[in-house]
Each structure stands twice: as structure tokens, then as C-alpha cells.
Amino acid sequence: MMQNQPVLELRGILKDYPGVRALDHVSMNFRKGEIHGLVGENGAGKTTLIKILAGVVKADRGKIFIHGKQKKICSARDARHLGLSCIHQELNLISYFNCAENIFLGYPYPKTAWGTISWKKLKKKTLSILKRLDANIPINVPVKQLAPGEQAMVAIARAFAESASIYCMDEPTTSLTEHEKNNLFSVIRNLKSMGATIVYVSHDLDDVMSLTDRVTIMRDSKVVGTWDTKAITKDNIISKMIGRDITSAFPPKRANTKDVVLSVSGLSSENVSDISFDLHGGEIFGIAGLLGAGRTEVLRMIYGVDKITKGMLTLHGREFRPTCPKDSIRRGIVLVPEERRSQGLLLHRSIYENISIVYLDELSNGPFLNRNAERNESEGIGLSVKLKTTDYNYHVNTLSGGNQQKVVFAKYLLRQPVVLMLDEPTKGVDVGARFEIYSVIQEMAGRGTAVLLVSSDFTEMLGLADRILVLYEGKQTLIVENTLLDQETLLRYCYGKVKK
């Protein structure tokens, strides 16, 4: 039964980074046996708060109380000893370690009688945790060979390597399938029933509304307030998060041209077969399907990442066969990837460098980079995507998830692409930043750019796309006008239930 006495209490937490106040005298409390939602726009301070509780970042000022006693958390080891276990937004996996090695990284490995690592015991403990999560993951292969959802489950499993009384979860479901997410929610509810406290950070407000007991809203590095979840609506949460009302989740659509920019005919690879469609200038063309249906693979073939085994591509009526992304980029075809941190950004380089990297030839005088031109172009395109930063010299890894995604957009928009391919463009992005990204997409389409959109969010797909191609088990089933669809019909099509 829930008790009013806080298990975890934060008082006046303050954290500054160069030029940015990440947390501004933040105070909140968390009770025993509750699931406590923590929501806010990207950059509101949620992740910084979780990192402080995990011992990854140290607060500049403020106090932390656990079970009524003031504690200092200076390291991840301190956090574990105090009964805190954290799932971070960044997976932080060692790619060449296997599942078991990553789960128990930082914990004492079980030993044999001779003092060596007992791989048998380690495997047994790993399988026990994965069974608890109902996760069927190969445990003896390097995690770099696992799918994004499987890698996320490994990071989640690590939080359960040892029992804890407080679990802090920062966007734990971003890469999970619906089945994996439901399994995690079952585990969370079970932890609650046993008296554990769960701090749950998520941009998915539907999940927050259905899962949590209380919700704390943050805005501009401060706490707006805490409410019983049953006493507040989703619309109320959104308006308090962003400080204004959003009358529509999507900007108005713009008219597209009739000219065919990209034609795909019978395109096939190892994973998908016989994909055909015409993409018009100014059109937003959606590709829908369940996880594993081949959506990303279609984009990767067009981008020159995956080998085309059959079929033909024509751009403005001329055939081309990309052998690498460079071929496609030169022709004006760009891809905003699903995994922005590993595939779209140089995390330890500046914002300037990340934006200008695909435009260096145009910004150079012979062998020398024109730094003034780089700054002017980068800052100009940054403003157009509403990038929030005080200094473009900051490393990209200091930005929030939404602003990192805007950097990826800015990088490719600088080239004024002919075809803009988007793979889950708002993954891990809050509602305010989503609207800004949607506005950029619509603006690009309004200028005549052809947009190819992959999204698992059916609301997003139906809110943006003009037409939608549906894939089922690597094969194209139909192309349909958006005006003929609703979410239920689209989901039915994605499950292969198409009337002949």
C-alpha cells in the first residue's frame, strides 16, 4: 500500500553547464510503492536529474534524502549501494561484449572455486533476468549484432542485475516493440506491488497516463508542479510542459507538385522484394509496416547502404544505382537515420562540425575550410530548424535529444535535398519539438522536396503523409491515399489483412 512518507526526496537541486542552467533549484519527492512519471520537453532537465541520481553527474547545489536521511551520490557505485538502479536513455553498451557481460558490467562476476569467472553461473543469472522480462535474446553474441530493440532490452536487464528499492527509468521504451514494452510494464507494476519506487521518464504521454500514479511536470529546468495522474488530462500536461496550448499536433499540409522525382521499380534486396512506387516533388510518402516488415531496408537500398539485388531506381528520369551513401548524397538524396546518436552524429564534435560535415567542399577554399562561411551557414540553418543552443561550439552530446535530432536535420537541409528520407524522425522527441520538426518537414515539402517517411507512430504517419505504402513480411501489399485511412484500418493492413 502506498505511503505518504517519501522514499526519495530532492531539495533545491541546481546544475549548470557552460552557458546553460540544466536544473534550477529543483525539488520533488517520490513515495514508496508508486510509479512516478517525470515529463517535460527536451532540455527541461529530466535526463540531467536521472544522471545525478545515478551518480553519473554531480549536482552543483542541493540535497538528496533517501528514507529521510541526507545522502551524497558521487558515483554509480554510491547509487547502487543506496538502492538506486537506473536505465539511461543512452544504452551505454560495449558493442563487442555479449549480452551477459553487458548486463553484469560493473557488478562482481560470479566466481569458480579457483577464483576465475564462472561463465556457467553468469549465463544462468542472465537467463533468469531475461526470463523475468520475457526477452528472447541470444546471450553469447556481441551486442552489436543485436537489433536496436534487443540492445535496449539488454540495457534494461542490466537494471535488474541486483535488487533495488528505487528504479529510475529514462525513456526505457524508445526502441522496444509493443510486446517488449508490455513485458516491461508488467515488470514495473510487479515491482510497485512489492513496494519499490519507480521514477519513469517518458515522452509517450499515453504510457504515462496509463502507468503512473503521480506525474511531475518540468519546464525550462524548473518544476511546474506534481499532480495525481487521475486528476490531470493529457492536454493539461502538454500545455503545462510547453507553456502554451497547441490547437493541432500537425501544421497544415501544403500542395505537392505532379512531377515524378524518384521512381522505384521492382526494387529487391535480401530482406525485401519487388518494391515499386513513384515519389512526386512536394509529396510526403509514407512507408508503414510492423517491426521487421522491411521499412528501413527500403530506405537503405535507395541510400546505397544495402545492396540492390534486383530492380531499378530513376531520379528525374535518369537511372542510377547507388553503391554507397556518398553516391546518393551527391544526387540530392539524404537520410535522417533512426539511430541518430550512432548513425547521424559525431557526438564529441561541435554543433558547427556536425552541421557542416556533408557540405565541406562548398565551404572550402582549396584545401582550407572557410570558418566564417561554416559559422554563417550552420547558424542560419540552425535557426530555420529552431535549434536551441547558446553556442554552436558546444559538443553535440551536451544537447537534448530533440535538439540533437534538429542538428541531424540541419546537416542535411544545408544541402537542399531533392529527396529527404526520414526514419522515425521524432523518436525520443517531446511534443513541442515534434511540432517544430513537423513544421520543417512540411516546409521542405512546400519547397518541392520529395519526402519519404518511415514511422511506427500511426498518428504521425496519418498526420503527415499524402499516400502510404504498406509492407508486410518484406513485401509490398498496397499503396493507399491517406484520406481513405484511419489508425484501425492502417493497423489491419500492417498485419497483412488486405481485402483482395
C-alpha positions as CSV (number, residue, x, y, z in Angstrom):
1,M,0.0,0.0,0.0
2,M,1.3,3.5,-0.9
3,Q,2.7,5.5,2.0
4,N,3.0,9.3,2.2
5,Q,6.5,9.3,3.6
6,P,8.9,10.0,0.7
7,V,11.4,7.3,0.0
8,L,13.4,9.7,-2.2
9,E,13.4,13.5,-1.8
10,L,15.2,16.2,-3.8
11,R,15.6,19.7,-2.4
12,G,16.9,22.7,-4.3
13,I,18.9,20.7,-6.9
14,L,20.9,23.1,-9.1
15,K,23.1,22.1,-12.1
16,D,24.9,24.4,-14.5
17,Y,26.7,23.6,-17.8
18,P,28.6,26.3,-19.7
19,G,26.0,28.8,-20.8
20,V,23.1,26.6,-19.7
21,R,21.2,26.0,-16.5
22,A,20.1,22.4,-16.7
23,L,18.4,22.3,-13.3
24,D,17.1,25.4,-11.5
25,H,16.5,24.7,-7.8
26,V,14.5,21.6,-8.4
27,S,12.6,20.0,-5.5
28,M,10.4,16.9,-5.7
29,N,9.6,13.7,-3.8
30,F,8.9,10.1,-4.6
31,R,6.9,7.7,-2.4
32,K,7.2,4.0,-1.6
33,G,5.2,1.7,-3.9
34,E,4.5,4.3,-6.6
35,I,5.2,4.8,-10.2
36,H,6.0,8.4,-10.6
37,G,6.0,10.0,-14.1
38,L,8.5,12.7,-14.9
39,V,7.7,14.7,-18.1
40,G,8.8,17.8,-19.9
41,E,10.1,19.0,-23.2
42,N,13.6,18.0,-24.4
43,G,16.0,20.2,-22.4
44,A,13.7,20.5,-19.4
45,G,16.2,18.8,-17.2
46,K,14.8,15.3,-16.8
47,T,17.8,13.3,-18.0
48,T,20.2,15.5,-16.0
49,L,18.2,14.7,-12.9
50,I,18.3,11.0,-13.6
51,K,22.1,11.2,-14.1
52,I,22.5,12.9,-10.8
53,L,20.6,10.1,-9.1
54,A,22.7,7.6,-10.9
55,G,25.9,9.2,-9.8
56,V,27.0,10.0,-13.4
57,V,26.7,13.7,-12.9
58,K,27.2,15.7,-9.7
59,A,24.8,18.5,-8.7
60,D,26.3,21.9,-8.1
61,R,23.9,22.5,-5.2
62,G,21.0,20.9,-3.3
63,K,20.3,17.9,-1.1
64,I,19.2,14.3,-1.7
65,F,17.3,12.4,1.0
66,I,16.8,8.6,0.9
67,H,14.5,7.2,3.6
68,G,14.6,10.5,5.4
69,K,18.4,10.7,5.6
70,Q,20.6,13.0,3.6
71,K,22.9,11.2,1.2
72,K,25.7,12.0,-1.2
73,I,25.8,10.3,-4.6
74,C,29.2,10.8,-6.1
75,S,29.4,7.6,-8.3
76,A,27.4,4.8,-9.8
77,R,28.7,2.6,-7.0
78,D,27.3,5.0,-4.4
79,A,23.9,4.9,-6.2
80,R,23.8,1.1,-6.2
81,H,24.8,0.9,-2.5
82,L,21.9,3.2,-1.7
83,G,19.4,1.0,-3.6
84,L,19.1,3.0,-6.8
85,S,19.1,1.3,-10.2
86,C,19.0,3.3,-13.4
87,I,18.1,2.7,-17.0
88,H,19.6,5.5,-19.1
89,Q,18.4,7.0,-22.4
90,E,21.8,6.3,-23.9
91,L,22.3,2.5,-23.8
92,N,26.0,2.7,-23.0
93,L,26.7,-0.9,-24.1
94,I,30.1,-2.3,-25.0
95,S,29.5,-3.4,-28.6
96,Y,31.9,-6.3,-28.6
97,F,30.8,-7.7,-25.2
98,N,27.9,-10.2,-25.2
99,C,24.6,-9.8,-23.5
100,A,25.6,-11.4,-20.2
101,E,28.9,-9.4,-20.0
102,N,27.0,-6.1,-20.6
103,I,24.2,-6.9,-18.1
104,F,26.7,-7.6,-15.2
105,L,29.2,-4.9,-16.2
106,G,30.3,-3.1,-13.0
107,Y,29.0,-5.9,-10.8
108,P,31.1,-8.7,-9.4
109,Y,31.1,-11.6,-11.8
110,P,30.3,-15.0,-10.2
111,K,33.5,-17.0,-9.5
112,T,34.5,-20.6,-9.5
113,A,36.2,-22.3,-6.6
114,W,39.5,-21.4,-8.3
115,G,38.8,-17.7,-8.4
116,T,38.1,-17.5,-12.1
117,I,34.9,-16.2,-13.7
118,S,32.1,-18.8,-13.7
119,W,30.6,-18.4,-17.1
120,K,28.1,-21.1,-16.3
121,K,26.7,-19.1,-13.3
122,L,26.8,-15.9,-15.3
123,K,24.8,-17.4,-18.0
124,K,22.3,-18.8,-15.5
125,K,21.8,-15.4,-13.8
126,T,21.5,-13.7,-17.2
127,L,18.8,-16.2,-18.4
128,S,16.9,-15.7,-15.1
129,I,16.8,-11.9,-15.7
130,L,15.8,-12.2,-19.3
131,K,13.0,-14.7,-18.4
132,R,11.7,-12.1,-16.0
133,L,11.4,-9.7,-18.9
134,D,10.2,-12.4,-21.2
135,A,13.0,-11.4,-23.6
136,N,14.3,-14.0,-26.0
137,I,17.8,-12.6,-26.7
138,P,20.9,-14.6,-27.8
139,I,23.3,-14.2,-24.9
140,N,26.6,-15.4,-26.5
141,V,26.9,-13.0,-29.4
142,P,28.3,-9.4,-29.3
143,V,25.5,-6.9,-28.7
144,K,26.5,-5.0,-31.9
145,Q,24.9,-7.9,-33.8
146,L,21.6,-7.5,-32.0
147,A,18.6,-5.4,-33.2
148,P,18.0,-2.0,-31.6
149,G,15.1,-3.3,-29.6
150,E,17.2,-6.2,-28.3
151,Q,20.0,-3.9,-27.4
152,A,17.6,-1.8,-25.4
153,M,16.4,-4.9,-23.6
154,V,20.0,-5.7,-22.6
155,A,20.3,-2.2,-21.1
156,I,17.0,-2.6,-19.3
157,A,18.0,-6.1,-18.0
158,R,21.2,-4.5,-16.5
159,A,19.0,-2.5,-14.1
160,F,17.7,-5.8,-12.6
161,A,21.2,-7.4,-12.2
162,E,20.8,-6.7,-8.5
163,S,17.6,-5.9,-6.5
164,A,16.9,-2.2,-5.7
165,S,14.3,-0.2,-3.8
166,I,14.3,2.7,-6.3
167,Y,14.3,2.3,-10.1
168,C,14.9,5.4,-12.3
169,M,14.0,4.8,-16.0
170,D,14.8,7.4,-18.7
171,E,12.9,6.7,-21.9
172,P,13.1,2.9,-21.5
173,T,10.7,2.0,-24.3
174,T,12.1,4.1,-27.2
175,S,13.4,1.2,-29.2
176,L,11.1,-1.5,-27.9
177,T,8.4,-3.4,-29.8
178,E,4.8,-3.3,-28.4
179,H,5.3,-6.8,-27.0
180,E,8.6,-5.9,-25.3
181,K,7.0,-2.7,-23.9
182,N,4.1,-4.6,-22.4
183,N,6.5,-7.1,-20.8
184,L,8.5,-4.2,-19.2
185,F,5.3,-2.6,-17.9
186,S,4.3,-5.9,-16.3
187,V,7.7,-6.0,-14.5
188,I,7.3,-2.3,-13.4
189,R,3.8,-3.0,-12.0
190,N,5.1,-6.1,-10.2
191,L,8.0,-4.0,-8.7
192,K,5.4,-1.5,-7.5
193,S,3.3,-4.2,-5.8
194,M,6.4,-5.3,-3.9
195,G,6.9,-1.8,-2.6
196,A,9.6,-0.5,-5.0
197,T,9.6,3.1,-6.2
198,I,9.8,3.8,-9.9
199,V,10.8,7.1,-11.4
200,Y,9.5,6.9,-15.0
201,V,10.7,9.4,-17.7
202,S,8.9,9.3,-21.0
203,H,7.7,11.4,-23.9
204,D,4.9,8.9,-24.5
205,L,2.1,10.6,-22.6
206,D,-0.4,7.8,-23.3
207,D,2.0,5.4,-21.4
208,V,2.5,8.0,-18.6
209,M,-1.3,8.3,-18.2
210,S,-1.9,4.6,-18.1
211,L,1.1,3.5,-16.0
212,T,1.8,6.2,-13.3
213,D,0.3,7.2,-10.0
214,R,1.6,10.7,-9.9
215,V,3.3,12.9,-12.5
216,T,5.7,15.8,-12.1
217,I,6.0,18.3,-15.0
218,M,9.2,20.2,-15.7
219,R,9.7,23.2,-18.0
220,D,12.8,25.3,-18.6
221,S,14.8,23.4,-16.0
222,K,12.2,24.0,-13.2
223,V,9.4,22.0,-11.6
224,V,6.0,23.2,-12.7
225,G,4.2,21.0,-10.3
226,T,3.1,17.5,-9.3
227,W,-0.3,16.0,-9.8
228,D,-2.1,12.7,-9.2
229,T,-2.3,11.3,-12.7
230,K,-6.0,10.7,-12.4
231,A,-6.5,14.4,-11.6
232,I,-4.9,15.7,-14.8
233,T,-5.6,15.2,-18.5
234,K,-3.1,14.6,-21.3
235,D,-3.9,18.1,-22.8
236,N,-3.3,19.7,-19.4
237,I,0.1,18.0,-19.2
238,I,1.0,19.2,-22.8
239,S,0.1,22.8,-22.1
240,K,2.0,22.9,-18.8
241,M,5.0,21.2,-20.4
242,I,5.4,23.8,-23.2
243,G,3.7,26.8,-21.6
244,R,1.2,27.2,-24.4
245,D,-1.8,25.4,-25.9
246,I,-1.3,23.5,-29.2
247,T,-4.5,23.6,-31.2
248,S,-3.2,21.0,-33.6
249,A,-0.4,18.4,-33.4
250,F,0.4,19.0,-37.0
251,P,1.0,22.1,-39.2
252,P,-1.3,22.5,-42.3
253,K,-0.3,20.4,-45.3
254,R,1.0,22.0,-48.4
255,A,0.1,21.3,-52.0
256,N,2.5,18.9,-53.8
257,T,3.6,19.0,-57.5
258,K,2.8,16.4,-60.1
259,D,6.3,15.8,-61.3
260,V,7.8,12.4,-60.5
261,V,11.2,13.0,-58.8
262,L,12.1,9.4,-57.8
263,S,10.8,6.2,-59.4
264,V,11.3,2.8,-57.7
265,S,10.6,-0.2,-59.9
266,G,10.8,-3.8,-58.6
267,L,13.4,-3.0,-56.0
268,S,14.7,-6.0,-54.1
269,S,17.4,-7.0,-51.6
270,E,18.0,-9.9,-49.3
271,N,15.2,-8.7,-46.9
272,V,12.6,-7.1,-49.2
273,S,11.3,-7.8,-52.7
274,D,9.5,-6.1,-55.6
275,I,9.0,-2.6,-54.2
276,S,7.5,-0.2,-56.7
277,F,6.3,3.4,-56.4
278,D,6.6,6.9,-57.8
279,L,7.6,9.8,-55.5
280,H,6.5,13.3,-56.5
281,G,8.0,16.6,-55.7
282,G,6.5,18.2,-52.6
283,E,4.9,14.8,-51.6
284,I,5.2,13.2,-48.2
285,F,5.1,9.5,-49.0
286,G,4.8,7.1,-46.0
287,I,6.1,3.6,-45.7
288,A,4.2,1.7,-43.0
289,G,4.5,-1.8,-41.6
290,L,5.3,-3.8,-38.4
291,L,8.8,-4.0,-37.0
292,G,10.8,-6.2,-39.3
293,A,8.5,-5.7,-42.3
294,G,11.3,-4.1,-44.3
295,R,10.6,-0.3,-44.0
296,T,14.2,0.7,-43.1
297,E,15.6,-1.7,-45.7
298,V,13.8,0.2,-48.5
299,L,15.4,3.5,-47.4
300,R,18.8,1.8,-47.0
301,M,18.7,0.5,-50.6
302,I,17.8,3.9,-52.0
303,Y,20.6,5.4,-49.9
304,G,23.2,2.9,-51.1
305,V,23.8,1.1,-47.8
306,D,22.1,-2.2,-48.7
307,K,22.9,-4.0,-52.0
308,I,20.1,-3.9,-54.6
309,T,19.8,-7.4,-56.0
310,K,17.0,-6.6,-58.5
311,G,15.0,-3.6,-59.8
312,M,15.7,-0.1,-60.9
313,L,15.9,3.5,-59.5
314,T,15.4,6.6,-61.6
315,L,15.9,10.1,-60.4
316,H,14.4,12.8,-62.6
317,G,14.0,10.2,-65.3
318,R,17.6,9.0,-65.2
319,E,18.6,5.6,-64.0
320,F,21.0,5.4,-61.1
321,R,22.3,2.6,-58.9
322,P,23.9,3.9,-55.6
323,T,26.8,1.8,-54.3
324,C,27.3,3.9,-51.1
325,P,25.6,6.9,-49.4
326,K,28.0,9.3,-51.0
327,D,26.5,8.5,-54.4
328,S,23.0,9.3,-53.1
329,I,24.0,12.4,-51.3
330,R,25.7,13.8,-54.4
331,R,22.4,13.3,-56.3
332,G,20.5,15.1,-53.5
333,I,19.1,12.1,-51.7
334,V,19.7,12.2,-47.9
335,L,18.6,10.0,-45.0
336,V,17.9,11.1,-41.4
337,P,18.5,7.7,-39.7
338,E,16.6,6.1,-36.8
339,E,19.6,5.9,-34.5
340,R,20.8,9.5,-34.6
341,R,23.5,9.0,-31.9
342,S,25.3,6.1,-33.6
343,Q,24.5,6.8,-37.2
344,G,23.7,10.5,-37.6
345,L,26.0,12.5,-35.3
346,L,29.6,12.9,-34.2
347,L,28.8,13.2,-30.5
348,H,32.1,14.6,-29.3
349,R,32.4,17.2,-32.1
350,S,30.9,20.7,-32.1
351,I,27.5,21.6,-33.5
352,Y,29.3,23.6,-36.3
353,E,31.2,20.5,-37.3
354,N,28.2,18.2,-37.3
355,I,26.1,20.5,-39.5
356,S,28.8,21.3,-42.0
357,I,30.3,17.8,-42.4
358,V,28.3,17.0,-45.6
359,Y,28.9,20.4,-47.1
360,L,32.7,20.8,-46.7
361,D,33.5,21.1,-50.4
362,E,31.2,24.1,-50.8
363,L,32.6,25.7,-47.6
364,S,36.3,25.3,-48.6
365,N,38.8,27.5,-50.5
366,G,41.0,24.8,-51.9
367,P,42.4,22.7,-49.0
368,F,41.3,25.2,-46.4
369,L,37.9,25.4,-44.7
370,N,36.3,28.8,-44.6
371,R,35.4,29.0,-40.9
372,N,33.3,32.2,-41.3
373,A,31.2,30.6,-44.0
374,E,30.9,27.4,-41.9
375,R,29.6,29.5,-39.0
376,N,27.2,31.6,-41.0
377,E,25.7,28.6,-42.9
378,S,25.4,26.5,-39.7
379,E,23.8,29.2,-37.6
380,G,21.5,30.1,-40.4
381,I,20.2,26.6,-41.0
382,G,20.1,26.1,-37.2
383,L,17.7,29.0,-36.8
384,S,15.5,27.5,-39.6
385,V,15.0,24.3,-37.6
386,K,14.6,26.2,-34.3
387,L,17.8,24.7,-32.8
388,K,18.1,25.7,-29.1
389,T,21.6,26.4,-28.1
390,T,23.7,29.4,-26.8
391,D,26.9,28.4,-28.5
392,Y,27.5,26.3,-31.7
393,N,30.9,25.3,-30.3
394,Y,29.3,23.0,-27.8
395,H,29.7,19.3,-28.4
396,V,26.5,17.7,-29.7
397,N,26.4,15.2,-26.8
398,T,25.5,18.2,-24.5
399,L,22.3,18.8,-26.3
400,S,18.9,17.3,-25.5
401,G,17.5,14.5,-27.7
402,G,15.2,16.9,-29.6
403,N,18.0,19.3,-30.3
404,Q,20.3,16.5,-31.4
405,Q,17.6,15.5,-33.9
406,K,17.4,19.1,-35.2
407,V,21.2,19.0,-35.8
408,V,20.8,15.9,-38.0
409,F,18.0,17.7,-39.9
410,A,20.1,20.9,-40.3
411,K,23.1,18.9,-41.6
412,Y,21.1,17.5,-44.5
413,L,18.9,20.5,-45.1
414,L,22.0,22.5,-45.7
415,R,22.4,20.5,-49.0
416,Q,18.9,21.5,-50.1
417,P,18.0,17.8,-50.9
418,V,15.8,16.6,-53.7
419,V,14.6,13.6,-51.7
420,L,14.5,13.7,-47.9
421,M,14.2,10.2,-46.3
422,L,13.2,10.1,-42.7
423,D,13.4,7.0,-40.5
424,E,11.5,7.5,-37.2
425,P,12.2,11.3,-37.3
426,T,10.6,12.1,-33.9
427,K,11.9,9.0,-31.9
428,G,12.5,10.1,-28.3
429,V,11.4,13.7,-29.1
430,D,8.9,15.7,-26.9
431,V,5.6,17.1,-28.2
432,G,6.9,20.7,-28.6
433,A,9.9,19.7,-30.6
434,R,7.8,17.3,-32.6
435,F,5.6,20.2,-33.9
436,E,8.8,22.1,-34.8
437,I,10.2,19.1,-36.7
438,Y,6.8,18.5,-38.4
439,S,6.9,22.2,-39.5
440,V,10.3,21.7,-41.0
441,I,9.1,18.6,-42.9
442,Q,6.1,20.4,-44.2
443,E,8.2,23.5,-45.2
444,M,10.6,21.3,-47.1
445,A,7.7,19.6,-48.9
446,G,6.3,23.1,-49.7
447,R,9.6,24.0,-51.4
448,G,9.2,20.9,-53.7
449,T,11.4,18.4,-51.8
450,A,10.1,14.8,-52.1
451,V,9.8,13.3,-48.6
452,L,9.9,9.6,-47.9
453,L,8.7,8.9,-44.3
454,V,9.0,5.8,-42.1
455,S,7.3,5.9,-38.8
456,S,5.9,3.5,-36.2
457,D,3.6,6.2,-34.9
458,F,0.4,5.9,-36.8
459,T,-0.8,9.3,-35.6
460,E,2.3,10.8,-37.1
461,M,2.0,8.8,-40.3
462,L,-1.6,9.8,-40.8
463,G,-0.9,13.4,-39.8
464,L,1.9,13.9,-42.3
465,A,1.7,11.5,-45.3
466,D,-0.2,12.1,-48.5
467,R,0.0,8.5,-49.6
468,I,1.1,5.4,-47.7
469,L,2.8,2.2,-48.9
470,V,2.2,-0.8,-46.7
471,L,4.8,-3.6,-46.2
472,Y,4.1,-7.0,-44.8
473,E,6.9,-9.5,-44.2
474,G,9.2,-7.8,-46.7
475,K,6.6,-7.5,-49.5
476,Q,4.5,-4.6,-50.7
477,T,0.8,-5.1,-50.2
478,L,-0.8,-1.8,-51.3
479,I,-0.4,1.9,-51.8
480,V,-3.3,3.9,-50.5
481,E,-4.4,7.6,-50.3
482,N,-4.2,8.9,-46.7
483,T,-7.8,10.2,-47.0
484,L,-9.0,6.6,-47.1
485,L,-7.4,5.6,-43.9
486,D,-7.8,5.7,-40.1
487,Q,-5.5,4.1,-37.5
488,E,-7.5,0.9,-37.2
489,T,-7.5,0.3,-41.0
490,L,-3.8,1.1,-41.3
491,L,-3.0,-1.3,-38.4
492,R,-5.1,-4.0,-40.1
493,Y,-3.2,-3.5,-43.3
494,C,0.1,-3.8,-41.5
495,Y,-0.9,-7.2,-40.2
496,G,-1.5,-8.3,-43.8
497,K,-5.3,-8.1,-43.6
498,V,-5.9,-6.6,-47.0
499,K,-9.0,-7.2,-49.0
500,K,-8.3,-8.6,-52.4
